[in-house]
Amino acid sequence: MLTMPTSLVPFVTPKEWNLAKRIQQREQGDVRLILWRLGFISIYQLAELLEREGF
């Protein structure tokens, strides 16, 4: 099990994180976008995460 980044802790549960990581292994996409596509985070939360990382 991979550790969830602290930036995601306010938004995502460990169960949601694990599901997104399993999907990422199949699809090779950005886990933040996968979380958004699954409806686990809003577009505003996605924007906040990307802004924190300098995107």
C-alpha positions, 0 to 999 in steps of 0.5 A, spaced: 500 500 500 502 506 498 502 512 502 497 518 501 501 524 500 499 529 505 496 534 500 490 529 499 489 528 506 483 533 507 480 531 501 480 523 500 479 517 504 484 512 504 479 507 501 478 512 495 486 513 495 487 506 494 482 505 489 485 511 485 492 508 485 489 501 483 486 504 477 492 508 476 496 502 475 492 500 469 491 507 466 498 510 467 494 517 469 495 522 474 492 520 480 489 527 482 485 527 475 483 519 476 480 522 483 477 527 480 474 523 474 471 518 480 468 524 483 472 523 490 475 531 489 471 537 486 474 541 480 476 546 485 480 541 490 483 539 483 485 546 482 488 547 489 492 541 489 495 543 482 496 550 484 500 548 491 505 544 486 506 549 482 502 547 475 
